Amino acid sequence: MDHTAEVLGGAKDNATERLRQEGLWQGRFEALLEGLDGPGRERAAAELRELLAFVVASAGDVADSTGKAVAHQGGSAVTGVQRKGDQAGPATAVNTGDAEATGSGSSAVSGVVNE
């Protein structure tokens, strides 16, 4: 994993390298799972589900380089991240577009909205 992080950190074409690394890791996981017996496979699957839940909760929501949000006549618009309830993880909005609201009761937000 350290090697993958190092490669991705220094890659000029990060998207292409990320796809390559994803393929490598997919092959590693497939080989590992194929080599396990039934109970070992179930235990590994449970641990992978737990890891996935952790990653999803840690990554949160990200909006980057969004467009313009426009709301008219009592409407609402968000250019960025709109969260409802108790979503876990951080929310990040960078380079979000302009937000414009016209008319009574209209709202527009550029960034992060927690409802």
N, C-alpha and C positions, 0 to 999 in steps of 0.2 A: 504494500500500500504506500509506503514511503517513496518507493521508486515511481509509482504512478503519479503521486502528488508532485514529485520533482519534474517528471516529464511534462505534465500538464502546466506546471508553473512556468516552464521555459519554452513552451511550444509557440512558434510563430503563428501557425494555423491551429488554434486551440480546438475548434469544432471538429476538424478532421482527426486530430490526435485523440480527442475525447472518444470519438466513435471507435477508433482503433483499440483504445484501452478498454472500452466497454466490451468489445468482442473478445479480447484476451481474458478478461475476468469472467465472462460468460462461459468460455471454454474451461476455465479452471473450476468454476462451480459445478459444471456438468460432469467433469471428470471425477471430482470429489464425490458428488452424489451417486454417480453410477457405481463407485467402488464401495459403497456402504450397503449393509444388509438392511432389511425392512425396519427394525427398530432404530437403527442408527440413522436411516434416512428420515424417519419421523422426527427424531430428536433434532437433527440438523434443520429440517424444515421449520420446526417450532422456533429454533434459535434465529433462523433467517427472518421469520415473520416478526419476531421481537426486535431485531436489528432494523428492519424496515420501518416499523412503527416509531422507533427512536429517531431515525433519520428524517422521517416526515415531520415529526414534532419539532425537531431541531431546525430544519430548513425554513419552515414557515412559508410565508408568501412573499414573492418578489415581483415588482413591476419595474420595467426598465424601458426608457424611451417610448413612452406611450403617446398617443395622439391628444387632440383637443377634446375637452368635455364641454358640452353646451346643453343647458337646460332652459326651457321656456315655459311660461304660463303654469307655474306651480309644479313643474317637473324637477327631477334631481338627476345629476350626472356626476360620475367620478372618473378621473383619469389617474389611475394608480391602483391601490389595493382597497377593496371594500370588504370588511370582515363583519360577520354577524355572529352573535353569540360568544361562546368562550373558545374560539379557535386557539389551538396551542401553537407555540413557536413564535419567532419574531416576524414582523412585517417590515419590508424594506421597499421604498419607492425612490428611484433615482431617475433624473432626467424626465420627469413627468411633464406632460403637455399643459397648455393653458386650460383654465377652467373659467367658464362664463355662464352666469345665470341672469336671465332677464324676466321680469314679471313678478307679481306678488306671489310669495310662497315658494319661489324657485331656489334651488341650491346647487352649487357646483363646487367640487373639491378636486384639487390636484395634490396627490400625496396618499396618505393612509387615513381611512375612515373606520372607526370601531363603533359598531352599533350594538 
